[in-house]
Amino acid sequence: MSLQRVFANPKFLSRVLLVDGLATGATALLLLFAADLLAPLLQLPAGLLRTAGLICVPFVLWVLALSRRPAPPHRAMAIVVAINVAWVAGSAWVAFGGTWQPSALGIAFVCAQALAVLAFAELGWFGLRASRPAPPVAAAAR
């Protein structure tokens, strides 16, 4: 089976959304409830970690709700992809250019979750492109 057929499968986007929502939910819980333990290891403020976890909560709820639909709306899926890309950009800023100086473990943690989010963005984009409706066929010339 070709990748194009996998991406075009009507259930593909719903499954990507489900896994994205579950992974983001797990990360949100970790950031919300283990911020005080993670902060000294990552050398990032506990408040930053908690805020990041809190920001994820509405996204998780929305993405999981979208995943229950047989075919998520294209516009909603495009917004999910855009939010994921924005998260990756923000993560890069935190790891390499922001106000903070995370530890090597902090950089690895931020980069690892950013790479996972980037993978969800890519899968969503590929699924979105593969599932877009075909352009209308022009009437045959007589």
N, C-alpha and C positions, 0 to 999 in steps of 0.2 A: 504494500500500500504506500503510495507516495505521500510525502509530507503535505503537499497541496490538498490532497483528499482528507488528511487528518485535520488540517486547519479548517477546511470547509464543512466538516461534520457539524450538523446542527447542534450537537451537544457540547462541542469543543469549548465555546466561549463560556457557557454555564459552568463547565468543569474548571476552567481557568479561574473564573470568579470565585468559585467555592474554595479552591485551594488557596488563592490569594487572600480571601477573607479569613480562612482558618489560620494561615501563617501570620497574617497581620494581627489577628486577635491574640495569638500566642505571644507575639512580640509586645503588643500593648500590655498584656497582663504582666509580662516580665518587667517592662519598664515602669509600670504603675506600682507594683508590689515589691520589687527588688531594687528600686532606685538607690536606697541608702546603702545596700550591699555593693551594688555595681559602681557607684560614684567614685570611691577611692581606687578601685581596680582600673577603671577606664580613664580616670582623671578628668571626668566631666561632671558638672554640677548635677546633684540629685534633682533639683528643680527642672533642669533642662530635660532630663530623662523622663520625669513624671509628665511634663508638658507634652513631650513627644508621644508618650503612651496615651495621654488623654486626647490628643488630636486624632489618634488612630481610631478611637471608639466609634464616632459617627461614620467614618469611612467603612469600618468593618460591618456595621449594621446595614449600611446601604449596599455594599458589595454582596453580602450574604443574601439580602433581599433580591438583588438582581440575579443572583445565581439560581434562584428558585424558578425563574422564568424559563420557559422552553427555549426562547431566543431573546437574549437581552437586546434592547433597542440600540441601534448603531450609535446614536448620539451619546447615550449613557456610557456605552463601552468606550467611546473615544474620550470621554471625560475621565473615566477610570484610568486609561492609559496616560493621559496628560497629568493627572494627579500623581501617578507612580513615577513618571519622569521628573516631575517637580520634586518629589521626595528624594530621588537619587541626587539631583542637583543640590538640594539642601544638605544631604548627607555628605557630599563631597566638600561642601563649604565647612561643615562642622569638623570633618576629619583633617582638612588641609589648609583652610583659609580663614577660618572663623576667629572668634574671640578667644577660644580655648586652645589649650595645648594638650590634647589627649595623649595618654600613654600609648606604647606600641600595641598593647592589648585593646585600648580604646579605638585606635585607628583600625585594627583588624576587625573589631566588633562592628563598627560603623560601616566599614567597607563590605563586610560579609552580608549584612542585612541590605545594604544598597544594591549589591549584586543580585540578591534574591528578588528584590523589588524590580530591578532592571529586567530580570528574566520574565517576571509577570507582565511587565510593560511590553516586552517583545512578543511574548505569546499572545497577548491581547491584540497587539497590532497585526500580527500575522493572521490571527483568526478573523479580525475585523476586515482586513483586505480580502481574505478568501471568501468571506460570506456576503460581501456587498452584492447587491443585485446587478445582474448583467444590464448593460445599456440597451435601450430599446433598438430593435432592428428597424432600419429604414425601409419604407415600403419599396418593393421592387419597381424599377423603372419600366414603363410599358413601351 
